[in-house]
Amino acid sequence: MAANNGLVLVTGGGGFIGGHLVDFYRKRGLPVRSVDIKPLDEWFQVFDDVDNVVADLTFPDSCRKACRGVSEVYNLAADMGGIGFIGAHKAECMLSVLISTHMLVEARDAGVERFFYSSSACVYAEDKQKDPWAAPLKEQDAYPAMAEDGYGWEKLFTERMCRHFTEDYGLLTRVARFHNVYGPNGHWEGGREKAPAAIIRKVLETTTRGTGEIEIWGDGTQTRSFMHIDDCLQGVDRIMHADIGEPVNLGSDELVTINDLVSIVEDIAGVKLERRYKLDAPKGVNGRNSDNTLIRSYLDWVPSITLRDGMKPTYRWIEEEFRARYGGRRA
């Protein structure tokens, strides 16, 4: 929990993970300030008992105002999306370093007690992820550095900034490397959605159109692990308030292929679809899984919600959103 019941700042609070984190702390009785660049009516979750601020955190003055009176900062703000988005917008993703830099400086100057940074499994060296069944990624596998181009390099650079702000200025920083977070109240269309939401949408589109066919990016054998948002929130809170002075994986270690993910969604939807593989589409690395040895040693805890259990409520939420938006019309 936040020190002294002080004010909690969540940047990117209008986004998927940020919105859930705002709710997580407000339900614990903490005062929360939520900041996002999007207009308020585009936020995924808005709460009346929260200080909701629309601001562009690429500017120092916005970061300075956001940090006033704050005890803890959770810096989730970034320009990012699914593999298609980050592959096509490398420069835009790297410009998120402006947010991270100014937030660290202003948090230091404001006397913030703790600073959390949401990094990503995209920091890991690509040569460790060539085989779908490669060994799970340990934290030390980020070096020698060969991060995912654009987005991954920005994340890795900001990890180093957090380390040096702790060493040089005494700002207590915590860094978690997220592995594919999914759940309700997030992107499910438009290009910024991640694989679980995209597959659910495609199944809904297919059943609406009656084509019986689903398009899968890549050959479906690429592997990933997917962490439900509830596990993510627990992990963020535990990592922030533990003595962990190094980046740590925050992800499920339940490895599945994309074909497996499609099968889970088919089972939930009660359908069986013909699969058409788009081999020239962006698919990311061939294999990525989280090694949870380090987080278990620190916290005696790891994410535990199974993919099948987490996908059921996620499917129901996206189905409601899909029907509300499209009804019986073609998406």
C-alpha positions, 0 to 999 in steps of 0.5 A: 500500500502507498506510504502514509496513505499519501496521494497515488499518481497513475500516468496512463490512467485512461488506458487499459492497465492504468485504469484498472490500477486507478480502481485498485488503489481507490478501492483501498481508500487511497487518494488517486490522481489519474493522468492521460493525454486522451480526452476524458470521454475516451478513457476506458475507466473514469471514477468520480472520486479520483482526480482525473487530469487530461495532460500531455506528459511529454512536456515537463510542466505537465509532469511537474503539476502531476507530481505535486503532493504525490507520494507514489508514482506509477508511470504507465503512460506510453504510446504503444499497442499490439505487435502490428502497432509497435512494428509500424510506429517505432519512432512514436514508441521511442518518443515515450522516453520524453514522458519517462525522463520528465516524470523521473525528474519531476518526481525527484524534485517533488520528493516522491517516495516511490516510483514504479516503471512499467517495462516490457518483455520486449527488452529481451534479446531477440536471439533468446526468442528464436525457438517457439520452445526456447527457455523462459526468459530470465532477467539477465537475458536482457543483456547483451542488449538486443531489444525489440527495435523501437519500443523495446529499446525505449523500455530498456533505456528507461530501466537504466534511467530508473536505476541511475536515478536511484543511485545518484538521487536516492529516488526509490524506483521499482521496475517490472517487465510486463508479459502480455497483459490481457483482460476487460476494459481495454483495446479490442480493435483499432490496431492497439489491441493485444493478441487475446483481444484480437482473437476474441474480436476475430471470432466474434466477427467470424460468427457475425459474418457466418464465414466460419474462417478466422485469420491468424497472423503468422503460422500459429506456432509462435508461443507466448504467455499471457497474464490476466490483469488481476494478477498484474495489479497484485504484482505491481503492488507487491513489487512496488512495496518490496525490497526489489532493486532490480528489474523483475519479470511480471508475467504468467509462465503458462506457455501456449501457442497462438493456435492454443489461444485460438482454441481456447476462444473457440471453446468459450464461444462454442464454435470451431473455425477454419484457420487461414494463416497470414504468413506475411503479417507481423508476428513478433518473436517465435517464442517468449515466456516468463521465468518467474524464479526471481519474483518468486524468490523476492515475493513468494508469489507468482501470477496464478490465473490460468489463461482459460479462466482469465479469457472467459470474463474477457470474452464476455466483456468484449462480446458485450462491447462488440454487440453494442457497437455493431449489433447484427451488422458486419464489423 
